[in-house]
Amino acid sequence: RKEVEQDPGPFNVPEGATVAFNCTYSNSASQSFFWYRQDCRKEPKLLMSVYSSGNEDGRFTAQLNRASQYISLLIRDSKLSDSATYLCVVNRASVGTYKYIFGTGTRLKVLA
Amino acid sequence: EAGVAQSPRYKIIEKRQSVAFWCNPISGHATLYWYQQILGQGPKLLIQFQNNGVVDDSQLPKDRFSAERLKGVDSTLKIQPAKLEDSAVYLCASSSTHGTTTYEQYFGPGTRLTVT
């Protein structure tokens, strides 16, 4: 079982739709959580950090459920430009340092 | 603020040849990471530096891969000899650390390696 798991998709949704992605993690010592966006043939870019209380940035809302060990990303009013791969990233302590564990990503296609 | 710089952007080599990639992190970022990303997968950590010391190289194929960060700033990743399965994008990232807190990572544009 992978430490961070995501549904690879693709999720095909019409413009204006609301779409949600979940990500589960297996290590209860995980401390920080992030969503990154990766466009085709580009590097990952930070979309938002995920806080325990949940946080919102415009059309994007991220939630963390520590008890069930999952994080979620909700995108409202989808735009064509939201088409990308969304990577779930978990940060946890490792021997002498911290490490980032990436999920495989969830592909989103927003259709006109 | 300048981002993470990487070069070259693309490289095509034959199997058994050697190749080197260069990374310059964001100024002041103590932690530097090299990732390998194969198409359709998330980035896989190869090696992590804290200043000029290695803190995690558990997934680095040490028989063929090597990396260094001699002065705690720039870093190079080398593959010698390359295999077909090394075809991937090699991403460099950096992050700042304050005390025991490590902040989000910032990625360079990557080097796309094709081994023929």
HADDOCK unambig.tbl for C-alpha pairs under 7 A between the chains (distance, minus, plus):
assign (segid A and resid 42 and name CA) (segid B and resid 109 and name CA) 6.42 0.50 0.50
assign (segid A and resid 43 and name CA) (segid B and resid 107 and name CA) 6.25 0.50 0.50
assign (segid A and resid 43 and name CA) (segid B and resid 108 and name CA) 6.59 0.50 0.50
assign (segid A and resid 43 and name CA) (segid B and resid 109 and name CA) 5.27 0.50 0.50
assign (segid A and resid 43 and name CA) (segid B and resid 110 and name CA) 6.57 0.50 0.50
assign (segid A and resid 44 and name CA) (segid B and resid 107 and name CA) 6.47 0.50 0.50
assign (segid A and resid 45 and name CA) (segid B and resid 106 and name CA) 6.98 0.50 0.50
assign (segid A and resid 45 and name CA) (segid B and resid 107 and name CA) 6.99 0.50 0.50
assign (segid A and resid 97 and name CA) (segid B and resid 55 and name CA) 6.68 0.50 0.50
assign (segid A and resid 102 and name CA) (segid B and resid 42 and name CA) 5.79 0.50 0.50
assign (segid A and resid 102 and name CA) (segid B and resid 43 and name CA) 6.35 0.50 0.50
assign (segid A and resid 103 and name CA) (segid B and resid 42 and name CA) 5.66 0.50 0.50
assign (segid A and resid 104 and name CA) (segid B and resid 41 and name CA) 4.75 0.50 0.50
assign (segid A and resid 104 and name CA) (segid B and resid 42 and name CA) 4.08 0.50 0.50
assign (segid A and resid 105 and name CA) (segid B and resid 42 and name CA) 6.13 0.50 0.50
